[in-house]
Structure formats: C-alpha cells, structure tokens
Amino acid sequence: MKKYVVRCLDCGEIHSSHSLNCKNGDDALLRTDYSTKQLYPADLPGIWRYRDWLPVHDIIEEGSGRTITYRSEGFAAKYGLEDLWIAFNGYWPERDARMMTCTFKDLESFPTMQLIRELNEERIMVVASAGNTARAFAHTCTITGQPLLLVVPGASAHRLWTTHGQNPSVCLVTVDGDYFDAISLAGKIASREGFVNEGGAKNIARRDGMATVMLDATLAMDTLPDHYFQAVGSGTGGISAWEASMRLVGDGRFGSKLPVLHLGQNHPCAPLYSLRSGTDAVDKSCPEGMYDDVLYNRKPLYAIKGGVKDALDGTGGLMYAISNDEATYSQSLFERTEGIDINPAAAVAVAALVQAVEEGNVWHEDRIVLNITGGGQKRLMQDHPVRLIEPSAGVSADDPDAEDRILKIVEEFFGVRL
C-alpha cells in the first residue's frame, strides 16, 4: 500500500506528489490522503517525529526543529484562561525549541526540500517570500546544497539573515514592489526551463509541514483544542491547521469536534478580514505602516475550494483585524509574562486572543492553542553570530526586462546556461 495519495478536492482525481494544480482545471487545492489513519510519533528528531503524516519517506536530520507546546501560566493568568497552551515555534533552548530561523516556516521548508530530493529534482528551485519563508528555505538549502533562487520584496531584505557562514547555493534577488509582485515575478521565472516552482500554499509538503503545529499541540494536550489562534497572510497556516484537525478527528482518539479557527490580520491591511466581513479593511497604501508586512498578501487563498473560506466555514471560525497599537501592547505583555521575545506577526495572534476574550468569543475554561509562529530571535542572537544574505541584484516589478535580467544573474551566480 502506498504511504499516501494526492487528491483534488473538487473532482477526486489522484495526482503525482509534485503536482500543484488539478490537471482537469478545477479551482481547488490538492490534499494528501495518508494510508496511516492514526498518529504515532516516530523516534526521530524534530519535525520528522510526524513522518507518517508528511509526504516524504526519508528525513533531513541536520538543522530541523519542531513546535514545542507547553501550558501557559503567566499570560494565561493575566486573562484568567484556565487551559491555554502555547505552540512555540522558534529558538528557546531552555524549552528545547531550536528552530534556527526563529520562524515556523522551517516546518514548510524541510518537508518541501525532502520531497524535492526524493523526486530527484536538480533544477533551481524558485521561492517568493516576504522574508520569513525565504529565510527558512535559505537555511534548508544551505544544508542540502539545493540551488535556490529567492525573490523577495526589497523592503523585506532585512529579514534575510542566516546563522551560516556562507550560503553558496542561495541566489537572492530583491524586487521593487510588494509580496504579490514578488510572487508574480517568481512564477514567471519558475515556468522557464531549468527552474522548478516550490509551489507556495498549493504545495502539499508545505501545508502538511505547517499542520504539525496542530499535531504537536494535540499530542501535548492528549485532545484536540476547542480554539486555535494564529496570525495569517495568505491563510495557508489556517488551512493547514484545519486539515490536521480533520485527520486527528479521523484518528478517533482525540475528540470528534474540530477546533474553531481564530485567524488574525493587521488592520488596515487585512484582505482576508475584508473578504470575510464584507468591509473595507485594505488601505491603498498597504503594506506601508504595517506592524508586520509579512502578513500582507493581496491575493490570499480565500474562495478556492479547500481554502480559507472553507476552513472558517467548516470550523465556525472567525477573522480579526488587529491595529498596530493592539499588536504592540500584546507583544510587550506576552514577552513580559512568558519570558521570551516573539516576532511581530506572532504578536498579532496574541492580540487576536485578547480581542476574543474581551468580546466573549472564548470562555475562560476553554482549551485554547495559541500559535506563536516565530520567536526567540533576540535569544538566538545572544548565542549565535548572524549575518545578512547579500542580494545578487535588484529589479523593478514594472521593468519588462526583469525576467531576462534575473536569468542572467542566476546564470552568473550558479555558473550555468539557461
């Protein structure tokens, strides 16, 4: 029996492991269907303890961390929450949290890279990112030697730091534009000969990697939570949590009720909140002035079958629009009460939980999981030297010759002919 098959959520057609879209043209995500229906963690390091529910057969041992879930005391006491659990993704050695990029995007990059290796893919992988995903893939590709082209908005280049002394397999190009401009340009490059598209949210390995947050939390609590909080940009993390929850319900040992999804965005740059509420939550100046612009994607996965709308509908979920002031307050409070620094995007999730408590969307006795999607960066920099990855070049999103310019840059960087 195969470990898994990949099915279209619309027509049910089975696809290959590397497929990103249904060959029948259906506007739907593909989803992994695993033959193992119950979750038994393996005696393996990091994320690989969940290998049965990852679309890979082998592992990349070096540098791979996992979510660390613990029961909150300090922050929980502040709001009278009796059963709050923190799913921490980042660097916090005192709790054995060792994601060296300080972001849960590591959970996406390692399974994606292992799947690429098992497909014997030697082409240059293309990744578009607002910063955190790029940092995670740069880390993984430096370990494996997989050639990688990163396409990142120029305003996000400061997030491309590394603990590695050199990153010889990583070519970084910045774009004068926003995240969607980077995605569009990266997609055009990836369609050319010699390149392979990493796939973004349509990549099963990325979603199943992020789904391990819910797996870890559920195993730590020995039951599914009542509520799950996370900040989102495209919404992929929320979709992944929903998909994991359905698998856990199917397991039969952790409860039969799906957790309610509570997804936060940063007002006034909150496209998913706008789509859900029917209100104008997106300013023309976006992503300028955001508390964290990694949460802004002007083309999120909302209406596609299997997307954010279905995830919210299926769980009775809610969207939150968080102001910069709310995020600032919540970040400071969390760091003071829990004893670890967190990334700005995670602060938006904390603020969504605060808002939910104040609005009566959760009860004090409810079992709640709060996904801290990134943290411990200040803590890591106390222990390890870091450096910025230098861009090979910058291009404008409006330049009609941008693709050709990038091709020449890549040829020179990797010493290849494309």
The 8 nearest C-alpha neighbors of each residue, nearest first, counted from 0:
[[1, 2, 34, 3, 35, 4, 33, 32],
 [2, 0, 3, 34, 4, 33, 35, 32],
 [1, 3, 34, 33, 0, 4, 35, 51],
 [4, 2, 33, 32, 1, 34, 31, 5],
 [3, 5, 32, 31, 6, 13, 33, 1],
 [4, 6, 31, 14, 13, 30, 32, 29],
 [7, 5, 13, 29, 11, 30, 12, 14],
 [6, 8, 29, 11, 12, 9, 10, 21],
 [9, 7, 11, 29, 27, 28, 10, 6],
 [8, 10, 7, 11, 27, 25, 304, 26],
 [9, 11, 12, 7, 8, 25, 23, 6],
 [12, 10, 7, 6, 8, 9, 13, 29],
 [11, 13, 7, 6, 10, 14, 21, 9],
 [14, 12, 6, 5, 11, 7, 4, 15],
 [15, 13, 5, 6, 18, 12, 16, 4],
 [14, 16, 18, 17, 5, 13, 4, 6],
 [17, 15, 18, 5, 14, 4, 54, 203],
 [16, 18, 15, 19, 202, 118, 114, 115],
 [19, 17, 15, 16, 20, 14, 21, 202],
 [18, 20, 201, 202, 198, 17, 29, 21],
 [21, 19, 18, 22, 29, 28, 201, 24],
 [20, 22, 23, 24, 25, 7, 29, 19],
 [21, 23, 24, 20, 25, 14, 12, 18],
 [24, 22, 21, 25, 10, 12, 20, 26],
 [23, 25, 22, 21, 26, 20, 27, 10],
 [26, 24, 27, 23, 21, 9, 10, 22],
 [27, 25, 303, 24, 304, 28, 9, 21],
 [28, 26, 304, 303, 25, 8, 9, 305],
 [27, 29, 305, 8, 201, 304, 7, 30],
 [28, 30, 7, 6, 8, 5, 27, 20],
 [31, 29, 6, 5, 28, 203, 7, 32],
 [30, 32, 5, 4, 33, 3, 6, 203],
 [31, 33, 4, 3, 5, 30, 34, 6],
 [34, 32, 3, 35, 2, 31, 52, 36],
 [33, 35, 2, 3, 36, 32, 1, 0],
 [36, 34, 33, 37, 51, 2, 38, 52],
 [35, 37, 250, 34, 33, 38, 249, 246],
 [38, 36, 250, 35, 39, 247, 249, 251],
 [37, 39, 40, 36, 250, 51, 35, 52],
 [38, 40, 41, 37, 49, 51, 48, 35],
 [41, 39, 48, 49, 38, 42, 50, 51],
 [42, 40, 48, 43, 39, 49, 50, 47],
 [41, 43, 48, 40, 44, 47, 49, 45],
 [42, 44, 48, 41, 47, 45, 46, 40],
 [45, 43, 47, 48, 46, 60, 42, 63],
 [46, 44, 64, 65, 47, 63, 48, 43],
 [45, 47, 65, 48, 64, 49, 44, 63],
 [46, 48, 50, 49, 45, 43, 44, 58],
 [47, 49, 41, 43, 40, 46, 50, 42],
 [50, 48, 47, 40, 51, 52, 46, 41],
 [49, 51, 47, 53, 52, 48, 41, 55],
 [52, 50, 49, 53, 35, 38, 39, 33],
 [53, 51, 50, 49, 33, 54, 207, 38],
 [52, 54, 50, 55, 51, 207, 49, 208],
 [55, 53, 204, 52, 114, 3, 56, 110],
 [56, 54, 53, 114, 57, 113, 110, 50],
 [55, 57, 58, 54, 50, 117, 53, 114],
 [56, 58, 55, 113, 59, 117, 50, 47],
 [59, 57, 60, 113, 47, 56, 55, 110],
 [60, 58, 61, 113, 109, 63, 57, 62],
 [59, 61, 58, 63, 62, 44, 45, 47],
 [62, 60, 63, 59, 142, 139, 64, 44],
 [61, 63, 60, 64, 99, 98, 139, 142],
 [62, 64, 45, 61, 60, 46, 98, 65],
 [65, 63, 45, 98, 97, 46, 62, 96],
 [64, 66, 46, 45, 67, 98, 63, 106],
 [65, 67, 88, 87, 212, 86, 68, 215],
 [66, 68, 87, 86, 96, 65, 69, 88],
 [69, 67, 86, 85, 216, 87, 66, 219],
 [68, 70, 85, 84, 71, 67, 86, 219],
 [71, 69, 84, 83, 85, 72, 68, 82],
 [72, 70, 84, 75, 83, 73, 85, 69],
 [71, 73, 75, 76, 74, 70, 337, 83],
 [72, 74, 336, 76, 75, 337, 71, 77],
 [73, 75, 77, 336, 76, 72, 333, 337],
 [76, 74, 80, 72, 77, 73, 78, 71],
 [75, 77, 79, 73, 78, 74, 72, 80],
 [76, 78, 74, 75, 79, 73, 80, 336],
 [79, 77, 76, 80, 75, 74, 356, 353],
 [78, 80, 76, 77, 75, 363, 81, 364],
 [81, 79, 363, 75, 78, 82, 83, 76],
 [80, 82, 364, 363, 79, 83, 75, 365],
 [83, 81, 366, 80, 364, 365, 367, 84],
 [84, 82, 367, 71, 80, 366, 70, 75],
 [83, 85, 70, 368, 71, 69, 367, 369],
 [84, 86, 369, 69, 68, 87, 368, 70],
 [87, 85, 68, 370, 67, 371, 369, 66],
 [86, 88, 371, 67, 66, 85, 68, 89],
 [89, 87, 66, 103, 373, 372, 102, 371],
 [88, 90, 101, 374, 98, 373, 102, 375],
 [89, 91, 375, 97, 96, 98, 101, 379],
 [90, 92, 96, 93, 94, 375, 95, 97],
 [93, 91, 95, 94, 96, 90, 97, 379],
 [92, 94, 91, 95, 96, 90, 97, 339],
 [93, 95, 92, 96, 91, 67, 97, 90],
 [94, 96, 92, 93, 97, 91, 67, 90],
 [97, 95, 91, 90, 92, 94, 67, 89],
 [98, 96, 90, 64, 99, 95, 89, 92],
 [99, 97, 89, 64, 90, 101, 100, 96],
 [98, 100, 101, 97, 90, 89, 62, 162],
 [99, 101, 102, 98, 135, 134, 89, 105],
 [102, 100, 89, 373, 98, 374, 90, 99],
 [101, 103, 373, 104, 89, 100, 372, 88],
 [104, 102, 105, 88, 372, 106, 373, 89],
 [103, 105, 106, 107, 102, 132, 135, 108],
 [106, 104, 103, 108, 135, 107, 109, 102],
 [105, 107, 208, 104, 209, 103, 108, 109],
 [108, 106, 205, 208, 104, 105, 109, 209],
 [107, 109, 105, 111, 136, 110, 106, 112],
 [108, 110, 112, 111, 107, 106, 113, 105],
 [111, 109, 113, 112, 204, 108, 107, 114],
 [112, 110, 204, 108, 114, 109, 113, 205],
 [111, 113, 115, 109, 114, 110, 108, 116],
 [112, 114, 116, 110, 115, 111, 109, 117],
 [113, 115, 117, 111, 116, 112, 55, 110],
 [116, 114, 112, 118, 113, 117, 120, 111],
 [117, 115, 113, 119, 118, 114, 120, 112],
 [116, 118, 114, 119, 115, 113, 55, 120],
 [117, 119, 115, 120, 116, 114, 17, 16],
 [120, 118, 116, 117, 121, 115, 114, 122],
 [119, 121, 118, 115, 122, 116, 117, 195],
 [122, 120, 119, 123, 145, 146, 116, 115],
 [123, 121, 194, 193, 120, 195, 124, 146],
 [124, 122, 194, 146, 147, 195, 193, 125],
 [123, 125, 147, 195, 194, 196, 148, 197],
 [126, 124, 148, 196, 197, 189, 147, 149],
 [127, 125, 149, 197, 150, 148, 128, 124],
 [128, 126, 150, 182, 181, 185, 151, 149],
 [129, 127, 130, 151, 133, 132, 126, 150],
 [128, 130, 293, 178, 155, 151, 152, 131],
 [129, 131, 133, 128, 158, 155, 132, 134],
 [132, 130, 134, 133, 135, 129, 104, 102],
 [133, 131, 135, 104, 134, 128, 130, 136],
 [132, 134, 130, 136, 131, 128, 135, 137],
 [133, 135, 131, 137, 159, 132, 136, 130],
 [134, 136, 132, 105, 138, 133, 137, 104],
 [137, 135, 139, 133, 138, 108, 134, 140],
 [138, 136, 134, 140, 135, 139, 133, 141],
 [137, 139, 135, 136, 141, 140, 134, 142],
 [138, 140, 136, 142, 141, 137, 109, 143],
 [141, 139, 143, 145, 137, 142, 144, 138],
 [140, 142, 144, 138, 139, 166, 143, 137],
 [141, 143, 139, 140, 144, 138, 61, 62],
 [144, 142, 140, 145, 141, 139, 59, 112],
 [143, 145, 140, 141, 168, 142, 146, 167],
 [144, 146, 140, 143, 147, 168, 141, 123],
 [147, 145, 168, 123, 169, 144, 124, 140],
 [148, 146, 124, 169, 123, 125, 168, 170],
 [147, 149, 125, 170, 171, 124, 169, 126],
 [148, 150, 171, 126, 127, 172, 125, 170],
 [151, 149, 127, 172, 181, 173, 185, 126],
 [150, 152, 173, 128, 181, 129, 127, 174],
 [153, 151, 174, 155, 173, 154, 177, 176],
 [152, 154, 173, 174, 155, 156, 175, 151],
 [153, 155, 152, 156, 157, 175, 177, 151],
 [156, 154, 153, 152, 130, 157, 129, 158],
 [155, 157, 158, 153, 159, 154, 130, 151],
 [156, 158, 155, 159, 160, 387, 154, 130],
 [159, 157, 130, 156, 160, 155, 131, 134],
 [158, 160, 134, 157, 156, 388, 387, 130],
 [161, 159, 387, 386, 388, 158, 385, 134],
 [160, 162, 163, 385, 386, 387, 159, 388],
 [161, 163, 385, 384, 164, 386, 383, 160],
 [164, 162, 161, 165, 166, 385, 138, 141],
 [163, 165, 162, 166, 161, 386, 385, 384],
 [164, 166, 163, 167, 141, 161, 388, 162],
 [165, 167, 141, 169, 168, 163, 164, 137],
 [168, 166, 169, 165, 141, 170, 144, 146],
 [167, 169, 146, 166, 144, 147, 141, 145],
 [170, 168, 147, 166, 167, 148, 146, 137],
 [169, 171, 148, 147, 149, 391, 172, 168],
 [172, 170, 390, 149, 391, 148, 150, 169],
 [173, 171, 150, 392, 390, 393, 391, 149],
 [172, 174, 393, 153, 151, 152, 150, 394],
 [175, 173, 152, 394, 153, 395, 176, 393],
 [174, 176, 395, 153, 396, 152, 394, 173],
 [177, 175, 174, 180, 152, 396, 395, 178],
 [178, 176, 180, 152, 179, 181, 175, 286],
 [177, 179, 181, 180, 129, 152, 182, 296],
 [178, 180, 182, 181, 177, 183, 296, 297],
 [181, 179, 183, 177, 178, 182, 176, 396],
 [180, 182, 178, 184, 179, 183, 127, 150],
 [183, 181, 179, 185, 127, 180, 184, 186],
 [184, 182, 180, 186, 181, 185, 179, 187],
 [183, 185, 187, 181, 186, 182, 180, 188],
 [186, 184, 182, 188, 187, 183, 127, 181],
 [187, 185, 189, 183, 184, 188, 182, 190],
 [188, 186, 184, 190, 185, 189, 183, 191],
 [187, 189, 185, 190, 186, 191, 184, 402],
 [188, 190, 196, 194, 186, 195, 191, 187],
 [189, 191, 187, 188, 186, 192, 194, 195],
 [192, 190, 189, 188, 194, 193, 187, 195],
 [191, 193, 194, 190, 417, 189, 195, 122],
 [192, 194, 122, 417, 191, 123, 195, 189],
 [195, 193, 123, 189, 122, 192, 124, 191],
 [196, 194, 124, 189, 122, 123, 125, 197],
 [197, 195, 189, 198, 125, 124, 194, 186],
 [196, 198, 125, 126, 199, 124, 195, 202],
 [199, 197, 202, 196, 201, 19, 200, 126],
 [198, 200, 201, 202, 197, 205, 126, 127],
 [199, 201, 202, 235, 198, 206, 205, 203],
 [202, 200, 19, 199, 198, 203, 28, 29],
 [201, 203, 198, 200, 205, 204, 199, 19],
 [204, 202, 206, 205, 207, 201, 30, 31],
 [205, 203, 111, 207, 110, 202, 206, 208],
 [206, 204, 107, 208, 202, 203, 207, 111],
 [205, 207, 239, 209, 203, 208, 204, 210],
 [208, 206, 210, 204, 209, 205, 53, 203],
 [207, 209, 106, 107, 205, 210, 206, 211],
 [208, 210, 206, 211, 106, 207, 107, 239],
 [211, 209, 239, 207, 240, 243, 212, 208],
 [210, 212, 214, 213, 209, 208, 215, 207],
 [213, 211, 215, 210, 214, 66, 209, 216],
 [212, 214, 216, 211, 215, 210, 240, 217],
 [215, 213, 211, 217, 212, 216, 218, 210],
 [214, 216, 218, 212, 213, 217, 211, 219],
 [217, 215, 219, 213, 218, 214, 68, 220],
 [216, 218, 223, 220, 222, 214, 219, 221],
 [217, 219, 221, 215, 220, 216, 214, 222],
 [218, 220, 216, 217, 221, 215, 68, 69],
 [219, 221, 217, 222, 218, 216, 223, 224],
 [222, 220, 218, 217, 219, 253, 223, 216],
 [223, 221, 253, 217, 220, 254, 224, 218],
 [222, 224, 217, 253, 254, 225, 258, 221],
 [225, 223, 366, 226, 258, 367, 222, 368],
 [224, 226, 258, 366, 367, 365, 259, 223],
 [227, 225, 259, 367, 258, 224, 260, 368],
 [226, 228, 368, 260, 261, 367, 369, 259],
 [229, 227, 261, 369, 262, 370, 348, 368],
 [230, 228, 348, 262, 370, 263, 231, 369],
 [229, 231, 263, 348, 262, 347, 264, 344],
 [232, 230, 234, 294, 263, 264, 233, 262],
 [233, 231, 294, 295, 234, 296, 293, 264],
 [232, 234, 299, 296, 235, 300, 231, 298],
 [233, 235, 231, 232, 237, 236, 307, 300],
 [236, 234, 238, 237, 233, 200, 239, 206],
 [237, 235, 239, 238, 234, 240, 209, 231],
 [236, 238, 240, 239, 234, 235, 241, 307],
 [237, 239, 235, 241, 236, 240, 310, 307],
 [240, 238, 210, 236, 242, 206, 237, 241],
 [239, 241, 237, 243, 210, 238, 242, 213],
 [242, 240, 244, 238, 239, 243, 310, 237],
 [241, 243, 239, 245, 244, 240, 238, 246],
 [244, 242, 246, 240, 210, 241, 245, 239],
 [245, 243, 247, 241, 246, 242, 257, 240],
 [244, 246, 248, 242, 247, 243, 249, 241],
 [247, 245, 249, 243, 244, 248, 250, 242],
 [246, 248, 250, 244, 249, 245, 243, 253],
 [249, 247, 245, 255, 250, 246, 251, 254],
 [248, 250, 246, 247, 251, 245, 36, 37],
 [251, 249, 37, 247, 248, 36, 252, 246],
 [250, 252, 249, 248, 253, 254, 247, 255],
 [253, 251, 250, 254, 248, 222, 247, 37],
 [254, 252, 222, 223, 251, 248, 221, 247],
 [255, 253, 256, 248, 252, 223, 222, 251],
 [254, 256, 248, 257, 253, 251, 249, 223],
 [255, 257, 254, 258, 248, 223, 225, 314],
 [256, 258, 314, 244, 259, 255, 245, 248],
 [259, 257, 225, 226, 224, 260, 227, 314],
 [258, 260, 226, 314, 316, 315, 227, 225],
 [259, 261, 316, 227, 226, 258, 262, 314],
 [262, 260, 228, 317, 316, 227, 318, 259],
 [263, 261, 318, 229, 230, 228, 319, 260],
 [264, 262, 230, 319, 348, 351, 318, 231],
 [263, 265, 320, 269, 230, 321, 231, 319],
 [264, 266, 321, 320, 269, 268, 322, 267],
 [267, 265, 268, 320, 322, 321, 269, 264],
 [266, 268, 280, 281, 282, 269, 265, 322],
 [269, 267, 281, 266, 265, 285, 282, 280],
 [268, 270, 264, 272, 280, 266, 281, 265],
 [271, 269, 273, 272, 281, 274, 297, 268],
 [272, 270, 274, 273, 269, 275, 299, 301],
 [273, 271, 275, 269, 270, 274, 318, 276],
 [272, 274, 280, 278, 270, 276, 271, 277],
 [275, 273, 271, 277, 272, 276, 270, 278],
 [276, 274, 272, 273, 277, 271, 318, 308],
 [275, 277, 273, 278, 274, 272, 318, 271],
 [276, 278, 273, 274, 275, 279, 272, 280],
 [279, 277, 273, 276, 280, 274, 272, 275],
 [278, 280, 273, 281, 277, 282, 267, 270],
 [281, 279, 273, 267, 269, 278, 268, 266],
 [282, 280, 268, 267, 269, 279, 270, 283],
 [281, 283, 284, 285, 267, 268, 280, 279],
 [284, 282, 285, 281, 286, 268, 287, 267],
 [283, 285, 282, 287, 286, 288, 281, 268],
 [286, 284, 287, 283, 282, 268, 281, 288],
 [285, 287, 292, 289, 284, 288, 268, 295],
 [288, 286, 285, 289, 284, 292, 268, 290],
 [287, 289, 286, 290, 285, 292, 284, 291],
 [290, 288, 291, 292, 287, 286, 265, 323],
 [289, 291, 323, 343, 288, 292, 265, 326],
 [290, 292, 289, 293, 343, 344, 294, 265],
 [291, 293, 294, 295, 289, 286, 290, 129],
 [294, 292, 129, 291, 295, 232, 130, 344],
 [295, 293, 232, 292, 231, 291, 296, 264],
 [296, 294, 232, 292, 293, 297, 268, 286],
 [295, 297, 298, 232, 233, 299, 179, 178],
 [296, 298, 299, 270, 295, 179, 233, 178],
 [297, 299, 296, 300, 179, 233, 270, 301],
 [300, 298, 233, 301, 296, 297, 234, 271],
 [301, 299, 306, 233, 307, 303, 234, 302],
 [300, 302, 307, 306, 308, 299, 303, 271],
 [301, 303, 308, 306, 304, 300, 307, 309],
 [304, 302, 306, 27, 301, 26, 305, 300],
 [305, 303, 27, 306, 28, 302, 26, 309],
 [304, 306, 309, 28, 303, 27, 8, 310],
 [307, 305, 303, 301, 304, 300, 309, 308],
 [308, 306, 301, 310, 309, 238, 234, 300],
 [309, 307, 311, 301, 310, 306, 302, 312],
 [308, 310, 312, 307, 311, 306, 305, 313],
 [311, 309, 307, 313, 308, 312, 238, 241],
 [312, 310, 316, 308, 314, 313, 309, 315],
 [313, 311, 309, 315, 310, 314, 308, 316],
 [312, 314, 310, 311, 309, 315, 316, 257],
 [313, 315, 259, 316, 311, 312, 257, 260],
 [316, 314, 312, 311, 259, 313, 317, 260],
 [315, 317, 311, 260, 259, 314, 261, 312],
 [316, 318, 261, 260, 262, 311, 319, 315],
 [317, 319, 262, 272, 263, 261, 320, 316],
 [320, 318, 263, 351, 264, 262, 321, 272],
 [321, 319, 266, 264, 265, 263, 272, 269],
 [322, 320, 265, 266, 264, 319, 325, 347],
 [323, 321, 266, 325, 324, 265, 326, 320],
 [322, 324, 326, 290, 325, 327, 321, 289],
 [325, 323, 327, 322, 326, 328, 321, 329],
 [326, 324, 322, 328, 323, 327, 350, 329],
 [325, 327, 323, 329, 347, 346, 324, 328],
 [328, 326, 324, 330, 325, 329, 323, 331],
 [327, 329, 325, 331, 326, 330, 332, 324],
 [328, 330, 332, 326, 350, 331, 327, 346],
 [331, 329, 346, 333, 327, 332, 328, 326],
 [330, 332, 334, 328, 329, 333, 335, 327],
 [333, 331, 329, 335, 330, 334, 336, 328],
 [332, 334, 336, 330, 335, 331, 337, 329],
 [335, 333, 339, 340, 338, 331, 337, 332],
 [334, 336, 332, 333, 338, 337, 331, 339],
 [335, 337, 73, 74, 333, 334, 338, 332],
 [338, 336, 334, 333, 73, 335, 339, 74],
 [337, 339, 334, 335, 336, 340, 333, 73],
 [340, 338, 334, 337, 375, 341, 374, 91],
 [339, 341, 375, 334, 374, 377, 338, 376],
 [342, 340, 374, 375, 373, 345, 339, 343],
 [341, 343, 374, 373, 345, 344, 346, 340],
 [342, 344, 346, 345, 291, 290, 341, 347],
 [345, 343, 347, 346, 342, 291, 230, 294],
 [344, 346, 371, 348, 347, 343, 342, 372],
 [345, 347, 330, 349, 343, 344, 326, 348],
 [348, 346, 350, 326, 345, 344, 349, 230],
 [347, 349, 230, 229, 351, 345, 346, 350],
 [350, 348, 346, 352, 351, 347, 329, 353],
 [349, 351, 353, 347, 329, 352, 348, 326],
 [352, 350, 348, 354, 349, 353, 263, 319],
 [351, 353, 355, 349, 350, 354, 356, 348],
 [354, 352, 350, 356, 351, 355, 357, 349],
 [353, 355, 351, 357, 352, 356, 358, 350],
 [356, 354, 360, 352, 358, 353, 357, 359],
 [357, 355, 359, 353, 354, 358, 361, 360],
 [356, 358, 354, 355, 359, 353, 360, 352],
 [359, 357, 355, 356, 360, 354, 361, 353],
 [358, 360, 356, 361, 357, 355, 362, 354],
 [361, 359, 355, 358, 356, 362, 357, 354],
 [362, 360, 359, 356, 355, 365, 363, 226],
 [363, 361, 365, 364, 359, 360, 356, 80],
 [362, 364, 80, 365, 81, 79, 361, 82],
 [363, 365, 81, 362, 82, 80, 366, 361],
 [366, 364, 362, 363, 367, 82, 225, 361],
 [365, 367, 82, 224, 225, 83, 364, 226],
 [368, 366, 83, 226, 224, 225, 227, 84],
 [369, 367, 227, 84, 85, 83, 226, 228],
 [368, 370, 228, 85, 86, 227, 371, 84],
 [371, 369, 86, 229, 372, 228, 85, 368],
 [370, 372, 87, 345, 373, 86, 88, 369],
 [373, 371, 103, 88, 345, 370, 102, 87],
 [374, 372, 102, 89, 342, 88, 101, 371],
 [373, 375, 341, 89, 342, 101, 376, 340],
 [374, 376, 90, 378, 340, 377, 89, 91],
 [377, 375, 379, 378, 374, 101, 380, 90],
 [376, 378, 380, 379, 375, 340, 381, 374],
 [377, 379, 375, 376, 381, 380, 90, 382],
 [380, 378, 376, 382, 381, 377, 383, 375],
 [379, 381, 383, 377, 382, 378, 376, 384],
 [380, 382, 379, 378, 383, 377, 384, 376],
 [381, 383, 379, 380, 378, 384, 377, 385],
 [384, 382, 380, 379, 381, 385, 162, 378],
 [385, 383, 162, 380, 386, 382, 381, 379],
 [386, 384, 162, 161, 160, 383, 380, 387],
 [387, 385, 160, 161, 388, 162, 384, 164],
 [386, 388, 160, 159, 389, 161, 385, 157],
 [389, 387, 159, 160, 390, 386, 161, 171],
 [388, 390, 387, 391, 171, 159, 156, 170],
 [391, 389, 171, 392, 172, 388, 173, 393],
 [390, 392, 171, 172, 389, 170, 408, 393],
 [393, 391, 172, 390, 173, 394, 171, 408],
 [392, 394, 173, 172, 174, 395, 390, 391],
 [395, 393, 174, 401, 175, 173, 396, 392],
 [394, 396, 175, 398, 397, 174, 401, 176],
 [395, 397, 398, 176, 175, 174, 180, 394],
 [398, 396, 395, 399, 401, 175, 176, 394],
 [397, 399, 395, 401, 400, 396, 394, 402],
 [400, 398, 401, 397, 402, 396, 395, 403],
 [399, 401, 398, 403, 402, 404, 405, 397],
 [400, 402, 404, 398, 403, 399, 394, 405],
 [403, 401, 405, 404, 400, 406, 188, 184],
 [404, 402, 406, 405, 400, 401, 407, 408],
 [403, 405, 401, 407, 402, 406, 400, 408],
 [404, 406, 408, 402, 407, 403, 409, 401],
 [407, 405, 403, 409, 408, 404, 410, 402],
 [408, 406, 410, 404, 405, 409, 411, 403],
 [407, 409, 405, 411, 406, 410, 412, 404],
 [410, 408, 412, 406, 411, 407, 413, 405],
 [411, 409, 415, 407, 414, 408, 413, 412],
 [410, 412, 414, 408, 409, 413, 407, 415],
 [411, 413, 409, 410, 414, 408, 170, 391],
 [414, 412, 410, 415, 411, 409, 168, 146],
 [413, 415, 411, 410, 412, 416, 409, 408],
 [416, 414, 410, 413, 417, 411, 409, 412],
 [417, 415, 410, 414, 411, 193, 413, 407],
 [416, 193, 415, 410, 192, 406, 407, 409]]
